[in-house]
Amino acid sequence: MGRALADLAWPPGVQPIWAGRQEADITDAAALTDLLTRSAPDMIVNCAAYTQVDKAESEPESAFAVNARAPGTIAAYCRSAQVPLLHFSTDYVFDGSKDGPYTEDDPVAPLGVYGASKVAGEDAIRASGADHWIWRTAWVFGPHRANFVRTMLRAAMTNSRLSVVDDQIGTPAPTPGLAAAVLTLMDRWRHESAGAPYGTYHVSGDEPVSWHGLATAIFEAAETVAPDWPRPELTAIPTAQWPTPARRPANSRLAGARAASVLGIPPIAWRSALPSIVAAIIEDLRETSP
Ligand SMILES: NC(=O)c1ccc[n+]([C@@H]2O[C@H](COP(=O)([O-])OP(=O)(O)OC[C@H]3O[C@@H](n4cnc5c(N)ncnc54)[C@H](OP(=O)(O)O)[C@@H]3O)[C@@H](O)[C@H]2O)c1
């Protein structure tokens, strides 16, 4: 997500200040607060997170330090400096038992440590008294770093058949679309007095799909942008045949109506975002894989 924001063409008058792990380990509250104080931003976007859903089950301390305590530290700074915070959260705050898309008012019930740590981060931000937007997003993919699209394309290099879970449904969010939505939010916040009301919003993809459906779309996109890329045979399997340390919600569809009507940020068209992302990943894999 942070890399996608860095890819944006920023409008005149906006000067982004980037901070990564080299600038501060966000679990070091003193270093983080010092960094924020020295940077003195007008707004903070927190893209940092512990995102390894399965590993979190055996590293709850690390997950909570990054996903719960650090957002609390950032929010405390935001409260004292009177600057707003945009923070990302996740569909994995829900248990997936709802019949239909989740709204912002549905009760959270995380199934694993990662989701629980993100809930704790949301709670810490709300309790801080800072002005904030919490954006829950889902199934994030983009040209950079590890994500499902890269995993599928890389797996196809060495496997003619892939089994992909078909009974988990979500609303995938491409990072370029999310980054554009951040720009929209900033623009409204800067220029319209009542343009970007604070609160919790669901900002993710427009079309529900299973992991198997997403994999199918990935290889369809690959066929258009890189016809020579191997296209494996995809087999739909139930979650029960793909055991993982962390349980995942069967339904993590996020309803985007609130963000659309209140912020003017509609659900993101993920299918049309796939080809350019697939092309970028394939180019990267061609360069980096032996
Ligand atoms: N990925 C998804 O499918 C997904 C789904 C729903 C919601 N989200 C949420 O969306 C947001 C963005 O996720 P993403 O996919 O962009 O995650 P990501 O690719 O895993 O990036 C997370 C970033 O946080 C940094 N980070 C982790 N611990 C840190 C620490 N202690 N100090 C400083 N930096 C640290 C990482 O740096 P290093 O590279 O050095 O570790 C990395 O740059 C997160 O809030 C995530 O929970 C993601």
The ligand as a Gaussian input file, in Angstrom:
#p B3LYP/6-31G(d) Opt

LIG

0 1
 N       -2.429000      -7.456000       2.325000
 C       -3.736000      -7.686000       2.447000
 O       -4.290000      -8.582000       1.817000
 C       -4.566000      -6.813000       3.355000
 C       -5.926000      -7.122000       3.504000
 C       -6.707000      -6.309000       4.321000
 C       -6.135000      -5.236000       4.955000
 N       -4.819000      -4.978000       4.819000
 C       -4.252000      -3.843000       5.544000
 O       -3.793000      -2.903000       4.589000
 C       -2.658000      -2.213000       5.113000
 C       -1.513000      -2.269000       4.126000
 O       -1.145000      -3.626000       3.951000
 P       -0.054000      -4.081000       2.871000
 O       -0.659000      -5.194000       2.094000
 O        0.492000      -2.899000       2.169000
 O        1.042000      -4.684000       3.862000
 P        2.566000      -5.095000       3.573000
 O        2.814000      -5.209000       2.108000
 O        2.850000      -6.269000       4.446000
 O        3.381000      -3.848000       4.095000
 C        3.454000      -3.561000       5.464000
 C        4.567000      -2.580000       5.676000
 O        4.654000      -2.348000       7.096000
 C        6.052000      -2.317000       7.420000
 N        6.258000      -2.654000       8.820000
 C        5.921000      -3.796000       9.466000
 N        6.346000      -3.752000      10.748000
 C        6.977000      -2.552000      10.903000
 C        7.634000      -1.930000      12.000000
 N        7.721000      -2.522000      13.198000
 N        8.171000      -0.701000      11.821000
 C        8.094000      -0.096000      10.607000
 N        7.482000      -0.629000       9.533000
 C        6.932000      -1.860000       9.676000
 C        6.660000      -3.362000       6.509000
 O        8.044000      -3.150000       6.437000
 P        9.050000      -4.387000       6.149000
 O        8.925000      -4.673000       4.687000
 O       10.377000      -3.861000       6.544000
 O        8.569000      -5.532000       6.993000
 C        5.934000      -3.067000       5.204000
 O        6.587000      -2.027000       4.508000
 C       -2.354000      -2.862000       6.470000
 O       -2.954000      -2.104000       7.495000
 C       -3.040000      -4.209000       6.370000
 O       -3.405000      -4.709000       7.651000
 C       -4.017000      -5.736000       4.011000

